[in-house]
Amino acid sequence: MPQPAPNLVVAVIPARGGSRGVPGKNIRRVGGIPLVARAVVAARNARQIDTVFVSTDSAEIAEAAEAYGAGVIDRPDDLATDTASSESALLHVLDELERDGIRPDILVFLQATSPFISPDDLDDAVERVTLGESDVVFSAVESHSFLWRETDKGAAAVNHDAATRPRRQDREPQYQETGAFYVMRVDGFRRSRHRFFGRIGMGLVSPPSALEIDTEAELLAAVRMDASSRPRTAIDVDAVVTDFDGVHTDNRVHVGQDGTESVVAHRGDGLGIALLRDAGYPVLILSTEQNAVVSARANKLGIDVRHGVADKGTVLREWAAERRIPLSRIAYLGNDVNDLACLEAVGWPIVVADAHPDVVPAARVVLTRNGGDGAVRELADLVLPERTHA
């Protein structure tokens, strides 16, 4: 007896260029990777998903999606407004794919704003739809919260009797929709034109996977969560570049009565630079600050320096090209917004523990030490094992 053809499973990530709560949200970074790219990676790592597409009106989002292996569907302007539904974007993608002869059986709808989607959770949900257990499976997390709403007469209980406070273990669990993913049969979705239809199932995910980013505070929380959960492994690079103020120093400057400026450096950082230099790593201090103390410190450490630099990204590229070092093989350590161009250019963007909140999302690694308090030595210790064991 002939076997039935396997289901074609397509993942679609709608990602508009506009966002009110977090400007440029879909290309903001967690762990040094744009949010839309994290969703692409999760889908591509799922065994049950055949191909991944991103629907967008943004050239930047399209570039990031393609860089991480997704196909791109141009999203019409009328489907990229604040009021346009995700369903309208999904139906547009299905129509475009059908014009190319691609007719998926199962649609996996992912949200780029959920940075911790598990490929295993996606596989489980797809399998349940494939086996006919459900027509739709959506991500959900168990909740025992007491919910309230505001009324014209004051606060009113939503999911409980306010006069009764049962213990957590005595309450029937409820489940919160996370928005991370929805897996559905395409035929049913086309008929209903809505993500919920037929037999609906929940795909339970862990609380970290339930995080959805709609505010700057939630973005920063995701960055911190990612940094704390990632194992601290050796950093495999061929060169190290650092900012100066706020990295080699604590970002403070002492000004004498005659106007002379001085800073305080950490001896451990000096030893870390010496270890890197002796191991054969090219090291550069790259600073916008025009001050003799920058070049004096670099000369004492015996490393390259470029200071008084307005366009740090261009100078970094020139320095790397002169030494024939790919940017992907460089670690850059920074702390503030003038480091963003460099952080986004290199393979290992790294920031100190007390970095400005606006640059933390660009980092692949957030160190545990503050600038001027051993951060450079911490980075050296992460880099050196790779060369030691090579």
C-alpha positions in Angstrom: 0.0 0.0 0.0 1.5 3.4 -0.9 2.4 5.6 2.0 0.7 9.0 2.3 2.9 12.0 1.4 4.5 13.6 4.3 3.1 16.9 5.5 4.9 20.1 4.3 5.5 22.2 7.3 6.3 25.9 6.8 7.2 28.4 9.5 6.3 32.0 9.0 7.5 35.0 11.1 5.6 38.2 10.5 7.9 41.1 11.5 7.0 44.7 10.8 9.6 47.5 10.7 7.5 49.8 12.9 7.0 49.4 16.6 5.7 51.9 19.2 6.8 50.3 22.4 10.3 49.4 21.4 11.6 51.2 18.3 13.1 48.8 15.7 12.0 46.0 18.0 12.4 43.1 15.6 16.1 43.8 14.9 17.0 44.7 18.5 19.4 42.2 19.9 19.4 39.6 22.6 22.7 37.7 23.0 24.1 39.7 20.1 21.5 38.3 17.7 18.5 40.3 16.2 15.2 39.1 17.6 13.9 38.1 14.2 17.0 36.0 13.7 16.5 34.2 17.0 13.1 33.2 15.8 14.5 32.0 12.5 17.2 30.0 14.3 14.6 28.3 16.6 12.5 27.3 13.5 15.4 26.0 11.5 16.6 23.9 14.5 13.2 22.3 14.8 13.4 18.8 13.1 9.7 18.9 12.0 9.9 22.3 10.1 10.8 22.1 6.5 11.4 25.8 5.6 11.2 29.2 7.2 9.9 32.5 5.8 9.9 36.1 7.2 7.1 38.5 6.1 8.4 42.1 6.4 8.2 45.6 5.0 11.7 46.4 6.3 15.0 46.0 4.4 16.9 45.7 7.7 14.7 42.9 8.9 14.9 41.2 5.5 18.7 41.4 5.6 18.9 39.8 9.1 16.4 37.1 8.2 18.3 36.1 5.0 21.6 36.2 6.9 20.3 33.5 9.2 18.8 31.3 6.5 15.1 32.4 6.1 13.3 33.2 2.9 11.7 36.7 2.7 8.2 37.6 1.6 7.7 41.4 0.9 4.8 42.6 3.1 2.5 45.1 1.5 2.2 48.5 3.3 -1.5 48.0 4.0 -0.6 44.8 5.9 2.2 46.4 7.9 0.2 49.0 9.9 -0.5 49.0 13.6 -4.0 47.8 13.0 -3.3 45.0 10.5 -3.7 41.5 12.0 -1.1 38.8 12.0 -3.6 36.6 10.3 -3.7 38.9 7.3 0.1 38.7 6.9 0.0 34.9 7.2 -2.7 34.6 4.6 -0.7 36.9 2.3 2.4 34.6 2.7 0.3 31.5 1.9 -1.0 33.2 -1.2 2.5 34.2 -2.3 3.9 30.7 -1.7 1.0 29.1 -3.6 1.8 31.3 -6.6 5.3 29.6 -6.5 3.8 26.2 -6.3 4.4 25.8 -2.5 1.3 24.4 -0.7 2.1 23.8 3.0 -0.1 21.4 5.0 0.9 22.8 8.4 1.7 26.4 9.3 3.9 27.3 12.2 3.4 31.0 13.1 6.2 32.4 15.3 6.6 35.7 17.0 10.0 37.4 16.8 9.2 39.1 20.1 9.6 35.8 22.0 13.4 35.3 22.2 13.5 31.9 23.9 11.4 29.7 21.7 12.5 26.0 22.1 12.9 24.0 18.9 11.8 20.9 20.9 8.5 22.7 21.9 7.9 23.5 18.2 8.5 19.8 17.2 6.1 18.6 19.9 3.4 21.0 18.7 3.9 20.1 15.0 3.7 16.4 15.8 0.4 16.8 17.7 -1.1 18.6 14.7 0.4 16.0 12.2 -1.1 13.1 14.2 -4.5 14.7 14.2 -4.6 15.2 18.0 -5.3 18.9 17.5 -6.0 21.3 14.6 -4.2 24.1 16.4 -1.6 24.0 19.2 -0.5 27.2 20.8 2.2 27.9 23.4 1.0 28.4 26.9 2.5 28.6 30.4 0.9 27.4 33.7 -0.3 30.2 35.8 -1.6 30.4 39.4 -2.1 34.2 39.4 -5.1 35.9 41.0 -6.3 38.3 38.3 -8.2 41.5 38.8 -9.7 44.2 36.6 -10.6 47.9 37.1 -14.3 48.8 37.1 -16.2 52.0 37.7 -16.9 50.6 41.2 -13.3 49.6 41.9 -11.3 46.5 41.5 -13.1 43.2 40.7 -11.8 39.7 40.8 -11.5 37.9 37.4 -10.6 34.3 37.9 -11.3 33.7 41.6 -13.6 34.5 44.5 -12.0 37.4 46.3 -13.4 36.2 49.7 -11.6 32.8 49.3 -7.8 32.5 49.2 -7.0 28.8 48.5 -3.4 27.6 48.6 -1.6 27.3 45.3 -1.6 23.4 45.5 -5.4 23.5 46.1 -6.2 25.6 43.0 -6.9 24.2 39.6 -4.1 25.5 37.3 -4.9 27.9 34.6 -2.8 28.6 31.5 -1.6 31.8 29.9 -1.2 32.1 26.2 2.4 33.3 25.6 2.2 34.4 22.0 5.4 32.6 21.1 4.0 30.2 18.5 0.9 28.8 17.0 0.9 25.6 14.9 -2.2 25.0 12.7 -3.5 23.0 9.7 -3.4 25.3 6.7 -6.8 24.2 5.3 -8.6 25.0 8.5 -6.8 28.3 8.9 -7.8 29.3 5.3 -11.4 28.5 6.0 -11.6 30.3 9.4 -9.1 33.0 8.6 -8.2 33.0 12.3 -5.5 31.2 14.3 -8.0 29.4 16.5 -10.4 26.9 15.0 -11.4 23.2 15.3 -9.8 21.2 18.1 -7.4 23.5 20.0 -4.5 22.2 22.1 -2.0 23.8 24.4 1.8 23.4 24.1 3.1 24.0 27.6 6.4 25.8 27.7 8.8 26.8 30.5 8.4 30.2 32.1 11.6 31.6 30.4 10.2 30.6 27.0 7.0 32.5 27.9 8.8 35.9 28.0 7.4 38.3 25.3 9.1 41.6 24.6 6.8 44.7 24.3 8.8 47.2 26.4 12.4 48.3 26.8 12.3 46.8 30.4 11.3 43.4 29.0 14.1 43.6 26.4 16.6 44.3 29.0 15.2 41.5 31.1 15.6 39.1 28.2 19.2 40.2 27.7 20.1 39.6 31.3 18.3 36.2 31.2 20.2 35.2 28.1 23.5 36.2 29.6 22.9 34.4 32.9 21.7 31.2 31.2 24.5 30.9 28.7 27.4 28.8 29.8 30.6 30.8 30.2 32.8 29.1 27.5 36.0 30.2 26.0 35.8 32.9 23.3 37.5 31.7 20.0 38.9 34.9 18.3 42.0 36.1 16.6 42.1 39.7 18.0 40.8 41.8 20.8 39.7 45.4 20.6 38.5 47.5 23.5 37.1 50.9 24.3 39.0 52.9 26.9 36.8 55.0 29.2 34.3 52.8 31.0 36.3 49.7 30.1 39.9 50.2 31.2 38.6 52.8 33.7 35.4 53.2 35.8 34.3 56.1 33.5 35.4 58.7 36.0 38.0 61.4 35.4 40.0 63.3 38.0 40.6 66.9 37.1 43.3 68.9 38.8 43.3 72.6 39.5 45.5 73.2 36.4 43.0 71.2 34.2 45.1 68.1 34.0 43.0 65.0 33.8 43.9 61.6 35.2 42.1 58.2 35.5 42.5 55.0 37.6 43.4 51.7 35.8 43.1 48.2 37.2 46.4 46.3 37.5 44.6 43.0 36.7 43.5 44.5 33.4 47.1 45.3 32.6 48.1 41.7 33.3 45.3 40.4 31.1 46.5 42.6 28.2 50.0 41.3 28.7 48.8 37.7 28.7 46.9 38.3 25.4 49.9 40.1 23.8 52.3 37.4 24.9 50.0 34.7 23.5 50.1 36.4 20.1 46.8 38.2 20.0 46.7 41.6 18.3 45.1 44.0 20.8 43.8 47.5 20.0 42.4 50.3 22.3 39.9 52.3 20.2 38.6 55.4 21.8 36.7 58.6 20.9 38.5 60.4 23.8 41.3 62.7 22.7 43.6 62.5 25.7 47.2 61.7 26.2 46.3 59.3 29.0 44.8 56.9 26.4 48.0 56.7 24.3 50.1 56.6 27.5 48.3 53.6 28.8 48.4 51.8 25.5 52.1 52.4 25.1 52.8 51.1 28.6 50.8 48.0 27.7 52.6 47.6 24.4 49.5 47.5 22.2 48.0 49.5 19.3 45.9 52.5 20.0 43.6 54.8 18.0 42.1 57.7 20.0 40.3 60.9 19.2 38.2 58.8 16.7 34.8 60.0 15.6 33.8 57.0 13.5 34.9 54.0 15.5 33.3 51.5 13.2 35.2 52.7 10.1 38.5 52.7 12.0 37.9 49.2 13.4 37.3 47.9 9.8 40.4 49.6 8.6 42.5 48.2 11.4 41.2 44.7 10.8 41.7 44.9 7.1 45.3 46.0 7.6 46.0 42.9 9.6 43.8 40.7 7.4 41.7 39.7 10.4 38.0 38.9 9.6 35.6 41.0 11.7 33.9 37.7 12.7 37.1 36.7 14.4 37.4 39.8 16.6 36.1 40.4 20.2 35.1 44.0 20.9 34.6 45.1 24.5 32.6 48.3 25.0 30.3 50.0 27.5 28.3 52.8 25.8 26.3 53.9 22.8 29.3 55.1 20.8 30.5 51.4 20.8 27.4 50.2 19.0 28.8 50.3 15.5 31.8 48.2 16.6 29.6 45.8 18.7 27.4 45.1 15.7 30.3 44.6 13.3 32.3 41.9 15.1 31.7 38.2 15.8 32.0 38.6 19.5 30.4 41.7 20.8 31.0 42.0 24.6 30.1 44.6 27.2 31.1 45.2 30.8 28.6 44.5 33.6 27.7 48.2 34.1 27.3 49.0 30.5 24.6 51.4 29.4 21.2 49.6 29.0 21.0 50.7 25.3 24.1 48.6 24.4 23.5 45.5 26.4 21.1 44.0 23.9 23.9 44.1 21.2 26.2 41.9 23.3 26.9 38.3 22.9 28.5 38.2 26.3 27.8 40.4 29.3 30.8 40.3 31.7 30.4 40.0 35.5 33.0 42.7 36.2 32.4 46.5 35.8 34.6 48.7 33.7 37.8 49.6 35.5 37.3 46.7 37.9 38.9 43.8 36.1 36.6 43.5 33.1 39.5 43.4 30.6 41.2 40.7 32.6 37.9 38.7 32.7 37.7 38.9 28.9 41.4 37.8 28.6 40.6 34.8 30.7 37.8 33.8 28.4 39.9 34.3 25.3 43.1 32.6 26.3 41.9 29.0 26.8 41.2 28.8 23.0 44.8 29.6 22.1 46.2 27.5 25.0 44.3 24.3 23.8 44.6 24.9 20.0 
